Every structure is written in C-alpha cells, then in structure tokens.
Amino acid sequence: MDTSRRLFLTGLLGTAATACWGQGVATRKAAVQPRGKSSGLPFDARLKDVTARAGLRHVTVYGGVDRKDYIIEVTGCGCAFLDYDNDGWLDIFVLSGVRLSDTPEGTSNRLYKNNRDGTFTDVTKESGLLKTGWACGVCVGDYNNDGFEDLFVTYWGHNVLYRNNGDGTFSDVTQSAGLAGSTHRWGSGCTFVDYNRDGHLDLFVSNYLEFDLEKAPKPGQTANCEYSSTPVFCGPRGYPHGQHCLYRNNGDGTFTDVSGVSGVASVRTSYGFTAIAADFDDDGWPDIFVACDSTPSLLFMNNHDGTFREEGAIRGVAFSEDGQEQGGMGAAVGDYDLDGRLDILKTNFMDDTSNLYHNLGKATFEDATRRAGLGVENRFVSWGAGIVDLDNNGLPDLFIVTGNVYAELEKHFAKYPLRSQRLLFRNLGNGRFEELLEEAGPAIADPHVSRGCAFGDFDNDGDLDILIVNLNEPPSLLRNDVTSGNHWLKVKLVGTKSNRSAIGARVVAKVGEATQTQELFSQSSFLSCNDFRLHFGLGSAIKSDIRVRWPNGTWQTLAEIPADRLVTIKEGIGIVPNAGWK
C-alpha cells in the first residue's frame, strides 16, 4: 500500500476513534519521547523582554481573567510586524478582544509606531484603527497595489478591511470592497494570496465555528464541556462547523465571493484557525494550509484554473502520525532541513505534541515529529510558532508560545498551569532538534497565557526579534541579541507585474554549499503576520547568491550579494535603494 493511501485510511480510522471521546477538544494523550543527551553546543541568541522600555503598555483584553465560561473568551488573537508608513522600521499591530461584561474603557486593537530608538508610540486613535470587538486574526498585504500595506482583521461578528491611505491613516472600506457580508461569522485565519497569479491579491478567510452566546451551553452541561472529568467551557465539539471563504480581487478595489465556484466552501466539517498560503508542490502556484481544531487539518491544492481540491489527508498533513484528529491551533512553514522544499510545523492542544510535517517532494508529507526530537513536549497548549533562524547560523530553529485555556484545571492538576513558558528548539543540522531553556535567556521561561506571535527585526540590528500576544496583560516584545559573529542577509521584495507586496514570492539563497528556501506569507504563526523582509542567517559566509521566483512564475538572479545588509529587489529591475534603513 502506498504512503498516501495508508495515511488516508489511517486518518479515517483516527477520525472514527476520536469522534466519540467525551470532551470538547481533540487531544490524543501522546506519550512523551525520552530526552536525548544535550549536544553541549553554545546557542548564540539571547532573548530579552524589553516590553516596558518599548512602551507597549496596553492590555490585550480577552474574556475573563480567572474564569472563562464560553469558548469565545479563550481562543485569543494575533499580532503583526509591518512597516505601515514605509520608513524602513517595523511598526507593531496588536489585536484585542473584549469581555462579556465590564470591558475596560479604551479596549481596542493597538497600532504602535516605531520611534527608531527602541521605543514605540501608540498611534491607534489618529490612525483610524480604534475599534472594540472580538478580534481574532490579522493578515497584511497591499491589495490595491498602491505601495502601502493594508490590513484585514477577522472577528467574531464581521471582518474588517482597512485600506492604508499612505498618510499614516487607515480607512474601513469593508462595505465598498464587497467584503461586509450579511452573515454573523467567527472569522479566524486569513491570508492575502494571488491564487490566480493575475497580479492582484485575493483573500482567503477560515472560519472557526458557529457561536451564539444566547444558546451556548454552560460549563459541564454536556459531554463536550469537560476535561479530565472537570467542568470547563464547551467546545469546539458540539458546535456547528465554520465554512471557509475565498474572495477574488477584481483589480478595482473590490472583491467577488468565489467560495463556492473555487471549491473552498465544499469543506463543511472543520474548525479552521491559522491559514498559510504557500507553494507546497513546487508547481509555481500557491496552495493553502489551514490548521484545524479537533477536525482534520486542510490542504487546498491549487488547480491553476481558479479552483482548489482539498487533499490534507492523502498528502499526510490532516492527522497525527497515528491517524488521529488533533487540536490544531497555529502553523509555520519553512525549509528546516535545507532540502529546498517547504515543511510545516503545526501546534496543538495539551497532552499532545506539535507536528513537524516533512515535505518529501510534490506536497507529499511524512510526520517527522519524533524523529526530529519534538516529542519531548506535550505539557502545554501551543499556539503561535515560527521556523526561524534565531542565532544566524544558517539553520532554522523552532519557536512556540503556549498558554492554557482552562483556568479551572490548575486548581486540581499541577501539570496543567494556566500560564506557561515559551518553547525553543535548536536546529542541530541533522534533521533533529533539541529543546533549550536557560541557554536563550530568561524570557523563554517567563510564564504567560500567550496566543499569537510574530517574528521581525524591530531594531534593524540584523537578527529576528519576537512579538507575543498575552491574554489580559500587555504583549511581550523579546529583543534578540546574537552574541556571535554570524552574518545575515535580509531581502525585501517589491512586485511590479506581480502583486506589489510580492506575497507568494520564493527566495532561494545559496550560502556556501547550503541552500536556504523561503516564501513570503501574509499570515503565519497563530493568526499573525511576520516581517515581510525575509531573513537569512549566513553563519560564517560573507556573501550569497540569490534567486527570486516572483508570484507570476518568473525568476530573477543576483550573484554574490555581500552579507550583513538589507537588499531591496524590484521585480524585473534588480537592487534598488532601501527606504529608511540604517
């Protein structure tokens, strides 16, 4: 029996096995993998929490603090690194929810402008982004190709498209763009993607579930409202599934709903979260992966004709290695083993490991979780994640943020703390990872109830910093200080024939004998968006050769690019001056 057929049949068995579990979320009580002997190698990245000094003071309000009665209070939200004013310095956008009662005055999503000195200024009100509601996900992209990055924010309720006006302000153009809709939905993941390669960014939106507060059951009321025999909020099992949406960009500032004709809406049995568009089968067309909670995760393969086919099961990314549904939350995509193919890291609920899906070629995946050494952790609910080179040695590491959803469990079980640490796995270069804690600085061990996170170089010093959403407290900004002499290169892309943001472009960097492959995504981690400047750690190399595959399929090559700099590459032209970079 071939691998695809085996995985498909195993997945069906897993679905049947988990469907009758007496709890609201899928978790397989995975056994912990024994920890191997430490490599003893130094780790040259130090992460320091600089949140207070940076001025990120506003609390991300999301439901009750010590008790949560409904699932709407616990899922949380994302964040983004973006350069909204094109000054060459990353600004910060952090989402927020509300409370079921007594929401603090001033609760809102927050936009912080980078002051270029390690501090930020809250410009939410003057930018036009002040809004109170159950915000969930954010994706970034220049949908109208005017040179300024726009924002799309998902909500429980109605999603919002914010057009960047280019003067430091945003306008809500949801209605005029044709994205308002009449249905009250729980929008979660979103990603701008040029699925038909016409040079205009289209929009995919995943929906979590149908939730009516007036009809929602209370903790302990049904079998879907317990965990470890403890009454907790209900779901997601027991709620109707969400239906996913695809909107085609008409090229005039408006969108057309093509969910039905594209095949995306045909999937009606999933609880969708994070959505990432990437070319998994190397055919030059973007596919879409959706991490799903307590249902099989999805992989929509692009048919090149405006339609998609869902093949998560037969391609090996729908289930765990033993064929069971999982509580999928976040995802990251990258080439962790430098073989030129894009792999997937998916985060899951507690009592389970995260998944590392290794791409064998042409979007056929194997679950390499235990072989890679990630089975050592199953203690936490894992959310935002990244496949990122934190120490600039040329090997992408894995970073994951965690935080429980059941405040009640901590009172009865010490192994289920509400607030929990971050996870860092160092890439050993042989397809394996080892978990680090003290080696990367005290910020890793700090306990929080975290959800989304984003990766980017906010201080322009040549390494990747981390922004983290924490529920009912301010976000965390972890500044990365690489202590070695490892070199680096950043690549910023500007589309001309392709979409201006160059979302979907692939950059291949030849560094010595190694080859690193990255793509530009509109959403990643957990409902969040990373720095659009692709970051490559070069180790001891002082130059690299760059090949860019633009979203329209054309290639561009640049040889012997010196290290330790940002290069801005314009489609069809080459290297152009950098805006604001120092």
C-alpha positions as CSV (number, residue, x, y, z in Angstrom):
1,M,0.0,0.0,0.0
2,D,1.5,3.4,-0.9
3,T,2.1,6.1,1.7
4,S,-0.8,8.3,0.6
5,R,-3.3,5.5,0.7
6,R,-2.1,4.3,4.1
7,L,-2.3,7.8,5.6
8,F,-5.8,8.3,4.2
9,L,-7.1,5.0,5.7
10,T,-5.3,5.6,9.0
11,G,-6.9,9.1,9.1
12,L,-10.3,7.7,8.6
13,L,-9.8,5.3,11.5
14,G,-8.4,8.1,13.7
15,T,-11.5,10.2,12.9
16,A,-13.8,7.4,14.0
17,A,-11.8,6.7,17.1
18,T,-11.7,10.3,18.4
19,A,-15.2,11.3,17.4
20,C,-16.7,9.6,20.5
21,W,-14.3,11.0,23.1
22,G,-16.2,12.6,26.0
23,Q,-14.6,16.0,25.8
24,G,-14.9,19.1,23.7
25,V,-11.4,19.1,22.1
26,A,-9.3,16.5,20.4
27,T,-6.1,15.5,22.2
28,R,-4.5,12.1,21.9
29,K,-2.8,11.9,25.3
30,A,0.5,11.4,23.4
31,A,3.3,9.7,25.3
32,V,6.4,11.9,25.9
33,Q,9.5,11.0,24.0
34,P,12.6,10.5,26.1
35,R,15.0,13.4,26.0
36,G,18.4,12.7,24.5
37,K,21.7,13.8,25.8
38,S,22.4,17.5,25.4
39,S,24.7,18.5,22.5
40,G,26.5,20.9,24.7
41,L,26.8,23.3,21.8
42,P,26.5,27.1,22.6
43,F,23.4,29.0,21.5
44,D,24.4,32.5,20.4
45,A,20.9,34.1,20.6
46,R,19.8,35.9,23.8
47,L,16.2,36.9,24.1
48,K,15.4,39.8,26.5
49,D,12.0,41.1,27.4
50,V,12.0,44.9,26.5
51,T,8.3,45.4,26.6
52,A,8.2,48.1,29.3
53,R,11.1,50.1,27.8
54,A,9.5,49.9,24.4
55,G,6.2,51.4,25.7
56,L,3.8,48.6,24.8
57,R,1.6,49.2,27.8
58,H,-1.9,48.4,26.6
59,V,-3.5,45.2,27.9
60,T,-4.9,42.7,25.4
61,V,-8.3,42.1,26.9
62,Y,-9.9,38.8,26.2
63,G,-12.7,37.4,28.3
64,G,-12.5,36.8,32.0
65,V,-9.1,36.6,33.8
66,D,-9.5,33.7,36.2
67,R,-12.7,32.1,34.8
68,K,-14.0,31.6,31.3
69,D,-17.4,30.2,30.7
70,Y,-17.5,30.3,26.9
71,I,-15.1,29.3,24.1
72,I,-15.2,32.9,22.7
73,E,-13.2,34.0,25.7
74,V,-10.3,31.7,25.2
75,T,-9.1,31.5,21.6
76,G,-7.4,34.8,21.7
77,C,-5.9,36.7,18.8
78,G,-2.8,37.6,16.7
79,C,-0.5,40.4,16.0
80,A,1.7,41.8,13.2
81,F,5.0,43.3,12.4
82,L,4.6,45.7,9.5
83,D,6.0,48.9,8.1
84,Y,2.8,50.8,7.6
85,D,4.4,54.2,6.9
86,N,7.3,52.9,4.7
87,D,10.0,54.4,6.8
88,G,12.1,51.3,6.9
89,W,11.3,50.5,10.5
90,L,8.9,47.9,11.7
91,D,5.7,49.0,13.5
92,I,3.5,46.8,15.7
93,F,-0.2,46.0,15.4
94,V,-1.7,44.0,18.3
95,L,-5.3,42.8,18.3
96,S,-7.6,42.6,21.3
97,G,-10.9,41.2,22.4
98,V,-13.4,42.3,24.9
99,R,-15.2,40.8,28.0
100,L,-18.7,39.5,28.3
101,S,-19.3,42.3,30.8
102,D,-17.4,45.2,32.2
103,T,-15.0,45.7,29.3
104,P,-12.3,48.2,30.4
105,E,-12.7,51.7,28.8
106,G,-10.3,52.2,25.9
107,T,-10.1,48.5,25.0
108,S,-9.1,48.3,21.3
109,N,-6.7,46.9,18.8
110,R,-3.4,48.9,19.0
111,L,-1.1,50.3,16.4
112,Y,2.4,51.3,17.7
113,K,4.7,53.4,15.6
114,N,8.4,52.6,15.7
115,N,10.4,55.7,17.1
116,R,13.7,54.1,15.8
117,D,15.3,54.2,19.2
118,G,13.8,51.0,20.7
119,T,10.6,52.7,21.8
120,F,7.1,52.9,20.2
121,T,4.3,55.5,20.2
122,D,0.6,54.4,20.4
123,V,-1.0,56.0,17.2
124,T,-4.2,53.9,17.2
125,K,-6.6,56.7,17.5
126,E,-5.1,59.1,15.0
127,S,-4.5,56.2,12.5
128,G,-8.2,55.3,12.5
129,L,-7.8,51.8,13.9
130,L,-9.6,52.3,17.2
131,K,-12.1,49.5,17.4
132,T,-13.6,47.4,20.2
133,G,-14.7,43.8,19.5
134,W,-13.8,40.1,19.5
135,A,-10.8,40.5,17.1
136,C,-9.1,37.2,16.1
137,G,-6.7,37.2,13.2
138,V,-4.8,39.7,11.0
139,C,-3.2,39.4,7.6
140,V,-1.2,42.1,5.8
141,G,-0.9,42.9,2.1
142,D,-1.2,45.7,-0.4
143,Y,-4.5,44.6,-2.0
144,N,-4.7,47.7,-4.2
145,N,-1.0,47.9,-5.3
146,D,-0.6,51.5,-4.2
147,G,2.7,50.8,-2.3
148,F,1.2,50.8,1.2
149,E,0.4,47.7,3.2
150,D,-3.2,47.2,4.1
151,L,-4.8,45.3,7.0
152,F,-7.5,42.7,7.1
153,V,-8.8,41.8,10.6
154,T,-11.1,38.8,11.4
155,Y,-13.7,39.0,14.1
156,W,-16.5,37.1,15.8
157,G,-19.1,39.1,14.1
158,H,-18.0,40.9,10.9
159,N,-14.5,41.2,9.5
160,V,-12.9,44.5,8.5
161,L,-10.7,45.6,5.6
162,Y,-8.6,48.6,6.4
163,R,-7.1,50.5,3.4
164,N,-3.8,52.2,4.2
165,N,-4.2,55.8,2.9
166,G,-0.5,56.4,2.7
167,D,-0.6,59.4,5.2
168,G,-0.5,57.5,8.5
169,T,-4.2,56.7,8.5
170,F,-6.4,53.8,7.6
171,S,-10.0,53.7,6.3
172,D,-12.6,51.0,6.9
173,V,-13.5,50.0,3.3
174,T,-15.1,46.7,4.0
175,Q,-18.5,47.6,2.6
176,S,-17.3,49.3,-0.6
177,A,-14.8,46.4,-1.2
178,G,-17.7,43.9,-1.1
179,L,-16.4,42.1,2.0
180,A,-19.0,43.1,4.5
181,G,-21.4,40.1,4.1
182,S,-24.7,39.8,5.9
183,T,-23.9,36.7,8.0
184,H,-22.6,36.9,11.5
185,R,-19.5,34.6,11.5
186,W,-16.5,33.7,13.6
187,G,-13.7,34.7,11.3
188,S,-10.3,33.3,12.4
189,G,-7.4,32.8,10.0
190,C,-6.9,34.9,6.9
191,T,-4.3,35.3,4.2
192,F,-3.9,37.5,1.2
193,V,-2.9,35.3,-1.8
194,D,-2.7,35.8,-5.5
195,Y,-4.2,32.4,-6.2
196,N,-4.8,33.1,-10.0
197,R,-1.5,34.9,-10.5
198,D,-3.1,38.0,-12.1
199,G,-1.0,40.5,-10.0
200,H,-3.8,41.3,-7.6
201,L,-4.0,39.9,-4.0
202,D,-7.1,37.8,-3.4
203,L,-8.3,36.9,0.1
204,F,-8.8,33.6,1.9
205,V,-10.7,33.5,5.3
206,S,-11.0,30.5,7.5
207,N,-14.0,30.4,9.9
208,Y,-13.9,28.6,13.2
209,L,-17.4,27.7,14.3
210,E,-20.9,29.0,14.6
211,F,-21.3,30.5,18.0
212,D,-24.5,32.0,19.5
213,L,-23.9,33.4,23.0
214,E,-27.6,33.2,23.9
215,K,-27.8,29.4,23.0
216,A,-24.3,28.3,24.2
217,P,-24.2,25.6,26.8
218,K,-22.6,26.2,30.2
219,P,-19.5,24.5,31.6
220,G,-20.2,20.9,32.5
221,Q,-23.6,20.9,30.8
222,T,-22.8,18.2,28.2
223,A,-20.0,15.7,27.5
224,N,-18.3,18.4,25.3
225,C,-18.0,20.6,28.4
226,E,-15.5,18.6,30.4
227,Y,-11.7,17.9,30.5
228,S,-10.1,15.4,32.8
229,S,-13.6,15.0,34.4
230,T,-13.6,18.7,35.3
231,P,-16.4,21.0,34.1
232,V,-15.0,23.5,31.6
233,F,-16.4,25.7,28.8
234,C,-17.9,23.8,25.9
235,G,-16.4,23.1,22.5
236,P,-15.3,23.2,19.9
237,R,-17.0,19.9,19.5
238,G,-20.8,20.2,19.7
239,Y,-20.8,23.5,17.8
240,P,-21.6,23.7,14.1
241,H,-18.5,24.0,11.9
242,G,-17.4,27.1,10.2
243,Q,-17.4,27.5,6.4
244,H,-14.3,28.9,4.7
245,C,-14.3,31.7,2.2
246,L,-12.3,32.9,-0.9
247,Y,-12.7,36.3,-2.4
248,R,-11.2,37.2,-5.8
249,N,-9.7,40.6,-6.2
250,N,-11.4,42.4,-9.2
251,G,-8.5,44.8,-9.6
252,D,-10.6,47.9,-8.9
253,G,-10.6,47.8,-5.1
254,T,-13.5,45.4,-4.9
255,F,-13.7,41.6,-4.3
256,T,-16.1,38.9,-5.5
257,D,-17.0,35.9,-3.3
258,V,-15.8,32.8,-5.2
259,S,-16.0,30.4,-2.2
260,G,-18.5,28.1,-4.0
261,V,-17.0,28.0,-7.5
262,S,-13.5,27.7,-6.2
263,G,-14.3,24.6,-4.2
264,V,-13.2,26.1,-0.9
265,A,-16.8,26.2,0.6
266,S,-17.3,22.5,-0.2
267,V,-15.4,21.7,3.1
268,R,-18.1,22.0,5.8
269,T,-16.7,19.8,8.6
270,S,-13.7,21.7,10.0
271,Y,-13.0,24.2,12.8
272,G,-10.4,26.4,11.0
273,F,-7.7,28.5,12.6
274,T,-4.4,29.7,11.1
275,A,-4.2,29.9,7.3
276,I,-1.0,29.9,5.3
277,A,-0.7,30.2,1.5
278,A,2.5,28.6,0.1
279,D,3.6,26.6,-2.9
280,F,3.9,23.2,-1.3
281,D,4.2,21.1,-4.5
282,D,6.7,23.5,-6.3
283,D,4.5,24.0,-9.3
284,G,4.6,27.8,-9.1
285,W,1.0,28.2,-7.8
286,P,0.0,29.0,-4.2
287,D,-1.7,26.3,-2.2
288,I,-3.5,26.9,1.2
289,F,-2.9,25.1,4.5
290,V,-5.4,25.5,7.4
291,A,-4.6,24.3,10.9
292,C,-7.9,23.0,12.3
293,D,-9.0,22.4,15.9
294,S,-10.4,18.9,16.7
295,T,-11.0,18.2,13.0
296,P,-8.6,17.1,10.2
297,S,-6.4,20.0,9.1
298,L,-6.8,21.1,5.5
299,L,-4.5,21.4,2.4
300,F,-6.2,23.1,-0.5
301,M,-4.2,22.3,-3.7
302,N,-4.3,24.9,-6.5
303,N,-5.7,23.5,-9.8
304,H,-4.4,26.5,-11.8
305,D,-7.9,27.3,-13.1
306,G,-9.4,29.2,-10.2
307,T,-10.4,26.1,-8.3
308,F,-8.9,24.1,-5.4
309,R,-9.1,20.5,-4.3
310,E,-8.8,19.6,-0.6
311,E,-6.1,16.8,-0.1
312,G,-4.9,17.2,3.5
313,A,-5.5,13.5,4.3
314,I,-3.9,11.9,1.3
315,R,-0.9,14.2,1.5
316,G,-0.2,13.5,5.1
317,V,-1.0,16.7,7.0
318,A,-4.5,16.2,8.2
319,F,-3.8,13.9,11.2
320,S,-1.2,12.9,13.7
321,E,1.3,10.2,12.9
322,D,-1.0,7.6,14.3
323,G,-4.0,8.8,12.3
324,Q,-5.9,10.8,15.0
325,E,-7.5,14.2,14.9
326,Q,-5.7,16.9,16.9
327,G,-6.5,20.3,18.4
328,G,-4.6,22.2,15.7
329,M,-4.0,25.9,16.5
330,G,-1.1,27.6,14.8
331,A,1.3,26.8,12.0
332,A,4.6,27.8,10.5
333,V,6.1,27.0,7.1
334,G,9.7,26.8,6.2
335,D,12.5,24.6,5.0
336,Y,14.0,23.3,8.2
337,D,16.3,20.7,6.6
338,L,17.5,22.9,3.7
339,D,16.3,20.4,1.0
340,G,14.5,23.1,-1.0
341,R,11.0,22.0,0.0
342,L,8.6,23.8,2.4
343,D,7.8,21.9,5.6
344,I,5.0,22.5,8.1
345,L,5.1,23.0,11.8
346,K,1.6,22.7,13.4
347,T,0.9,23.4,17.1
348,N,-1.7,21.5,19.1
349,F,-3.6,21.2,22.3
350,M,-2.0,20.0,25.5
351,D,-1.4,16.3,26.2
352,D,-0.2,16.2,22.6
353,T,2.9,17.1,20.7
354,S,3.2,19.6,17.9
355,N,3.6,18.1,14.4
356,L,6.6,18.6,12.1
357,Y,5.5,17.5,8.7
358,H,8.5,16.9,6.4
359,N,7.9,17.6,2.7
360,L,9.2,14.6,0.7
361,G,8.5,16.5,-2.6
362,K,5.4,17.4,-4.6
363,A,3.5,18.1,-1.4
364,T,3.7,14.6,0.0
365,F,4.5,14.8,3.7
366,E,5.6,12.5,6.4
367,D,5.2,13.2,10.2
368,A,8.8,13.6,11.4
369,T,7.9,14.8,14.9
370,R,9.5,12.1,16.9
371,R,12.4,11.6,14.6
372,A,13.2,15.3,14.9
373,G,13.0,15.2,18.7
374,L,9.9,17.3,19.2
375,G,8.0,14.6,21.1
376,V,9.7,15.6,24.3
377,E,7.0,18.2,24.9
378,N,3.3,17.6,25.5
379,R,2.6,19.7,28.6
380,F,1.2,22.8,27.1
381,V,-1.5,24.2,24.8
382,S,0.7,25.5,21.9
383,W,-0.3,28.4,19.7
384,G,2.0,30.8,17.7
385,A,5.1,29.3,16.1
386,G,7.9,30.1,13.8
387,I,10.6,28.2,11.7
388,V,13.2,30.9,12.1
389,D,17.0,31.2,12.4
390,L,17.4,32.9,15.7
391,D,21.2,32.6,16.0
392,N,22.0,33.4,12.4
393,N,23.9,30.1,11.9
394,G,22.0,29.2,8.7
395,L,19.9,26.5,10.4
396,P,16.2,27.4,11.1
397,D,15.2,26.9,14.7
398,L,11.6,26.3,16.1
399,F,9.9,28.8,18.5
400,I,6.5,28.2,20.0
401,V,4.4,30.2,22.5
402,T,2.0,28.4,24.9
403,G,-0.9,29.1,27.3
404,N,-3.7,27.1,28.7
405,V,-7.4,27.6,28.1
406,Y,-8.9,26.0,31.3
407,A,-8.2,28.2,34.3
408,E,-10.2,25.6,36.4
409,L,-7.7,22.8,35.9
410,E,-4.8,24.5,37.6
411,K,-6.7,24.2,40.9
412,H,-6.9,20.4,40.6
413,F,-3.9,19.4,38.5
414,A,-0.4,20.9,38.9
415,K,0.5,19.6,35.5
416,Y,-2.0,22.0,33.8
417,P,-0.9,25.5,34.7
418,L,-2.8,28.4,33.2
419,R,0.4,30.4,32.5
420,S,3.2,28.5,30.8
421,Q,6.7,29.1,29.3
422,R,7.8,29.5,25.7
423,L,9.4,26.6,23.8
424,L,12.6,26.8,21.8
425,F,14.1,24.0,19.8
426,R,17.6,24.5,18.4
427,N,18.3,23.0,14.9
428,L,21.2,20.5,15.2
429,G,21.6,20.3,11.4
430,N,20.9,16.6,11.0
431,G,17.1,16.7,10.8
432,R,16.9,16.8,14.6
433,F,16.3,19.5,17.3
434,E,17.0,19.8,21.0
435,E,14.9,21.9,23.4
436,L,16.6,24.8,25.1
437,L,15.6,26.9,28.1
438,E,18.2,28.8,30.0
439,E,20.6,29.0,27.0
440,A,18.5,31.6,25.2
441,G,17.9,33.9,28.2
442,P,15.2,34.3,31.0
443,A,12.4,35.4,28.6
444,I,11.9,31.8,27.4
445,A,10.9,30.6,30.9
446,D,8.6,33.5,31.7
447,P,5.0,32.1,32.1
448,H,2.1,33.8,30.3
449,V,-1.2,32.9,28.7
450,S,0.0,33.5,25.2
451,R,-1.6,33.2,21.7
452,G,-0.3,34.8,18.6
453,C,3.3,35.8,17.9
454,A,5.3,37.4,15.1
455,F,8.9,37.5,14.1
456,G,10.8,40.5,12.7
457,D,13.8,42.8,13.3
458,F,12.2,45.8,15.0
459,D,15.6,47.5,15.8
460,N,17.2,46.8,12.4
461,D,20.3,45.1,14.0
462,G,20.4,42.0,11.8
463,D,18.5,39.4,13.9
464,L,14.9,38.3,14.5
465,D,13.0,39.7,17.5
466,I,9.7,38.3,18.7
467,L,6.3,39.9,19.4
468,I,3.9,37.9,21.5
469,V,0.2,38.4,22.4
470,N,-0.6,37.6,26.1
471,L,-4.2,37.5,27.1
472,N,-5.3,40.0,29.8
473,E,-1.9,41.6,30.0
474,P,0.3,43.7,27.7
475,P,2.1,41.9,24.8
476,S,5.7,40.7,25.2
477,L,8.5,42.2,23.0
478,L,11.6,40.0,23.0
479,R,14.7,41.6,21.7
480,N,17.2,39.2,20.2
481,D,20.9,39.9,20.7
482,V,23.1,37.5,18.7
483,T,26.4,37.2,20.5
484,S,28.4,35.5,17.8
485,G,29.9,36.9,14.7
486,N,27.4,35.1,12.5
487,H,26.4,37.0,9.4
488,W,23.0,37.6,7.9
489,L,21.1,39.0,4.9
490,K,17.6,40.5,4.6
491,V,15.7,40.5,1.3
492,K,12.8,42.9,0.7
493,L,10.8,42.4,-2.5
494,V,8.8,44.9,-4.5
495,G,6.5,43.5,-7.2
496,T,5.8,45.3,-10.4
497,K,4.0,42.8,-12.6
498,S,3.3,40.6,-9.6
499,N,1.4,42.0,-6.6
500,R,3.3,44.9,-5.0
501,S,3.8,43.1,-1.7
502,A,5.3,40.2,-3.6
503,I,3.3,37.8,-1.3
504,G,3.9,34.3,-2.6
505,A,7.4,35.1,-3.9
506,R,10.1,32.5,-3.2
507,V,13.7,33.4,-2.4
508,V,16.5,30.8,-2.7
509,A,19.8,31.8,-1.1
510,K,22.9,29.8,-2.0
511,V,25.2,30.1,1.1
512,G,28.4,28.2,0.6
513,E,27.4,24.6,0.0
514,A,23.9,25.0,1.6
515,T,20.7,26.3,0.0
516,Q,18.0,28.1,2.1
517,T,14.5,28.5,0.7
518,Q,11.8,30.9,2.0
519,E,8.5,32.2,0.8
520,L,6.7,35.4,1.7
521,F,3.5,34.9,3.7
522,S,0.6,37.1,4.6
523,Q,-0.3,35.1,7.7
524,S,1.7,32.6,9.8
525,S,2.2,31.5,13.4
526,F,-1.2,31.8,15.1
527,L,-3.4,34.4,13.3
528,S,-0.4,36.7,12.9
529,C,1.9,38.2,10.3
530,N,5.7,38.4,10.3
531,D,8.2,40.9,8.9
532,F,7.9,41.0,5.1
533,R,11.7,41.3,4.9
534,L,12.9,37.7,4.6
535,H,15.8,37.0,6.9
536,F,18.6,34.6,6.2
537,G,21.3,33.6,8.7
538,L,24.6,33.1,6.9
539,G,26.8,31.7,9.6
540,S,30.5,32.5,8.7
541,A,29.7,33.2,5.0
542,I,30.2,36.8,3.8
543,K,28.2,36.6,0.6
544,S,25.4,34.7,-1.0
545,D,23.8,34.2,-4.4
546,I,20.1,35.0,-4.6
547,R,17.4,33.6,-6.9
548,V,13.8,35.1,-6.7
549,R,10.8,33.4,-8.1
550,W,8.2,36.1,-8.4
551,P,4.5,35.2,-7.8
552,N,3.8,35.3,-11.6
553,G,6.4,32.5,-12.1
554,T,9.3,34.5,-13.5
555,W,12.8,34.1,-12.0
556,Q,15.4,36.8,-11.2
557,T,19.1,36.1,-10.2
558,L,21.5,38.2,-8.2
559,A,25.1,36.9,-7.6
560,E,27.5,37.5,-4.7
561,I,25.4,39.7,-2.5
562,P,27.5,40.9,0.4
563,A,26.4,39.9,3.9
564,D,25.1,42.0,6.8
565,R,22.7,44.2,4.9
566,L,19.2,44.6,3.6
567,V,18.7,44.4,-0.1
568,T,15.6,45.6,-1.8
569,I,14.9,43.8,-5.0
570,K,12.4,45.2,-7.5
571,E,10.8,42.8,-9.9
572,G,12.4,43.0,-13.4
573,I,14.8,45.7,-12.3
574,G,17.1,44.4,-9.5
575,I,18.5,46.0,-6.4
576,V,17.1,49.5,-5.6
577,P,17.8,51.8,-2.6
578,N,16.4,50.9,0.8
579,A,13.9,53.2,2.4
580,G,15.0,54.4,5.8
581,W,17.4,51.6,6.5
582,K,20.4,52.3,8.7
